[in-house]
Amino acid sequence: PIYVTCQVGLRGYVASQLLKQNGFTVKNLSGGYKTWATVHRDREARSQVREETAVTITKSEPKRATKEQITLLDTCGLQCPGPIVELKTKIDQLQDGDQVFIKASDPGFLPDVQAWAHKLGHTVHTAEMNKGIVEVLLEKGNTTTQPVQSTVTKADDATMVVFSGELDKALASFVIAQGAQAMGKQVTMFFTFWGLNVIRKPDAPTVEKAPMERMMGMMMPKHAGDLPLSNMNMGGAGQKMMKKVMKDKQVDALETMMAKAQAAGVRMIACTMSMDIMGIKKEELLDGIDYGGVASYLGATDDANLNLFI
């Protein structure tokens, strides 16, 4: 028998199916190395995870700085994209050449912070896992040492059509939006059809509607807190379990993610055509959002190299 495994189980599953179709006896070890390493947080496990994921542990010679000159940032307990968002906020407050020592409990932060720093021109002096905690010493980029930019403007923003009105998909949308904004992209989110329910006010005032509009409103979620799960909703029980797990894992609630995204500068557009069809009025939607049609979204895509439909 052949036992197949990979990082999270997906590639192992595909490989096992290919082998089975060719007559082999095969079993896939689901879960993979990453799940195993999370459970067994010893040095040997972390070393093997780093080797399998090909994460480069960056070490360079930092400029001499006293302990008092290094800004400390502890994001332990925050899940993705929390550490990156907090680091971006702190970096914006510092001068070129200033250093930050950041700690995070999210193992995914180890490769994330190196990609983020490379993208924005910052220097990672050290990035390593220490007893299950990611520790990174980073120096804010100096404009005199950054590569010369091309005179041709490169599309580097991000746009997203939020079509789904389900909790898990809305969470994914705002996790990506916050991460992209922290990476220096201008993010535009276009909410259409069922996605409009994501940005409804929890305390929306009563507005006058036609009978058909009132009927549709009764069948839709009233606000982000009422969104169902796309799978295993189980009459709302799955949604409550998801929120409980998120709270236990210190993952921001959807409403908090939305507020942080707006504060970070994420542009949110409500599709007026969809609003008319769904019977949703401006008074029912969150403050601070824009209103427009497909041209508003397509205009934003001209400057984007990341376009998603969720």
N, C-alpha and C positions, 0 to 999 in steps of 0.2 A: 504493500500500500504506500501511496505517496501523500505526504502531509504538506499542505501549502499554507503559507502565511505571508502577510505583508504588513504595512503600517496600520491600517484601520480596517482591513477586511475586504475592501472592494476589489482590488486587483487580485487578491487571493481567490475570491469567489469567481471572477472571470476566468482565471487560470484553471480552477478546478472544473468548471463547466467545459472548457476546451479539452482538458485531459479526459473527462468522462466520455465526451463525444467520440474520442479516439480509442476507447476501450480500456482505459487505465482505471484502476481502483484508487480513488483519491478522496481525501477529506480536507476541508478548508478550516483552518483555525481562526474562527471569526473573532473580531475584536482587535487582533493584531498587536504589534509591539507597543504602540502608544498607550493602549488601555492597560497592558501589563505593566508598563513603566510607571503609569499613574498610580497603580495600586501598590507597587513595590518601589518606593522612593529610596532606594539605596544607591550608592555610588556606581556600582556595576551596571545597574539598570539605566541610569542616566547616561553613562558612557556609551552604552549600546544604542540607546535612542538617538544620541547625537551622531553616532557613526552611521546608523541606518538612514537617517533623514538628511545626511550630508550637510549639517549645519556647521558653518565655519565659526570657530571660536576666535573672534577678532581680538588681537592684542597689538597695540602700537605704543610707541613711546610718548606718553603725554607730556605736555609742558609742565614744569614744576608749579604746583599750586598748593597752598596750605589748606589744611582741613577746613578752616574757617571760610576760605574762598570758594569752596565747592558747595553748590546748592544740593541739598538732600531732598529727594522726592520718594515717598513710600506709597505705592499703589497696591500693596498686597491686599487681596480680597476682591479686587476689581477684576471683572472678566472682560474679554475683548468686546468693544474697542476701548474700554475704559483707560487702561494704562497709556495707550498711544495718545488719546485725547488729552489726558492730564499732562503728558509730557509736552505735547504741542502747546498747550496753554502756558506752561512754565517757560518753555524755550522762548516764546514770544515776549516774555518780560525781561529777558536777559540781553546782554550785549554780546557782539561777536567775540569769540574767544573764551567766554565764560563756560564753566563746566558744571554738569549735573550728574549726580550719582543717584540712579533710580533703581528701586527694588520692586519686583512684581512676582506674584504667585502664579500667574497664568503662564504655563510652559510655552504657549505659542508666542509669547512676547519676545522670546530669544531670537527667532528668525525675523519676526515682524520689525523689531526696532532697528535691525541692521539694514533691512530693505528701506525702511522709512528714512533713516539717516542718509543712506546713499542717494535716495531720490531728492532730498532737500539740501544736500551739500554739507551735512554735519559730519563730524568725525567720531566714530566709536573707538575709544581707546581699549576698553575691555568689555567683554560680554560673555558671561559664563553662568552656569547653574551651580548654586551653592546650597546644599541641603534642601533641594526642592524649591529654592527661591532664585529667580533670575536677577542677577546684579549687573548693572551696566554703568560704565563711566563714559559720558558723552560730552563732546565739546561743540558748542554752537559754531556753525560754519562762518568763516571769514570771507566776505565778498571778494577780497583780493586774491584768495586762493581757490575760488570756485572756477570751474572751466568756463571759457568764453562762450556765451550763448550765441546761437546762430541768429542772423538777422531775419531769417524767415520765421514768422510766428508759428509755433507748433500747437496744434489743438491738444489741450491737456486737461480739459474739464470733464465732468461726469454728469450724465443725465439718467433718469430712471422713470419709467412708467409704472406707477403703483396701481395695478388693476384689481388685485385681490383684496377682499375685505376680511381676511382671516388673520388671527393673532400671530401665528408663527411666521407667516410670510411678511406681515407688517414689521415684526421684529427684525427679520433678515434685512428688510429694506433700510431700516434706520441704523442697524449695525454697519452696513456697507456705507451708508451716507455719511455717518460720523467718521468712519475710517478714511474715506476718500477726502473729506473736508480737511481732516488732520494731515493728510498727505500733501496738502497744498492745492487741491483741486477745488474749483467752484462747482458745487453740486446743485442740480436742479431736479426736483421731484415733481412729477406731473401725476396728480391724483384723478383718476377717471373711473366712472361706473361704480363698482362695489368698493373701490379704493377710497371713494369719498367718505365712507363711513369711518375710516381711520381718523380723519381730521374733523369730525363733528364735535361740538362742544358738549361736555357732560352736563352742563347747566344751561342748555340752549333755551331761549325764550320761546313761548308759544307763538307761532306765526300762522297766518291765514293760508289755507291750502284748499285745492279742489278735492272732491271726494276720492278720486283715484290716487292723488298724491298722498292723502292721509292714509289710505289703505297700504300703499307701498311703504310708508314710514313706519307703520305698525309692524311690518314683517322684517324690517332691517334693524341691525344693531344701532343703539342710540348714540354710542360714542366708542372710543377706543377700548374702554374697559369692558365692553360687552361683546367684543369680537370673539367668535368661536375659533376652535382649532380646525385645521384642514383635515386632520386625521385624529381618530380617537377622542373626539369631542365628548361623546357619551352624554348628550343632553346637558352639557355645561360642566360636568364633573371633571373632564379632561382639562378644560380651561383652568379650573380652580387648582388642579394638581400642578399644572404648568407654572402658574403664578407662585404657588407655594415653593416649588423647586427653585424658581428664579430668585425668590426672596432668600431662601436658605443659602444659595450659592452667591449671594450679593450681586446678582445681575440686575441692572436697572429695569424698572417697569417700563412698559411701552410709553406711557405718558411722560415719564422722566426723560426717556430717550428723545422724544419729540421736542420737549422743551430745550434740551441741550443742543439738539440739531439746529433749532431756530436761533439760539444764542450764538452758535458757532458760525452762523451766516448761511446755512443751507436754505436755498430758495424753494418754497413750496407753492405750487400752482394748482388751483382747482379748475377742472375742466368745466366750463360754463355750459357746454352742450349736454354733458352728462348730468349736470345739476338740474337742468330743465327736464330731462327725461325722468330722472329719479325723484323729482319733486323735492329737491333739497335747496333751501334758501341760504343766502349769504349770512343771515343772522344766526344760522345753525352751525356755521363753521368757525374754526379757531380764528382768533385775532392774529394779524400779522402775516397772513397768506395772500398770495396774488391770485388773480382770476384771469383766465384766458382760454384760448382754443388751441387747436393742434399746432397752429403757426408759432405760438409762444414756445411750445416744446421743441419743435423742429428748429427754431431759431437758436435755441440753446445747444442743440446737437452739433451745430456748425463748429463750435469751439471745443467739442468733446471727443475724446478717444476712448471713452467708456460709456456704453449705452446699454441699459438693462431694461427688461420687461418682467415685472414680478406680479 
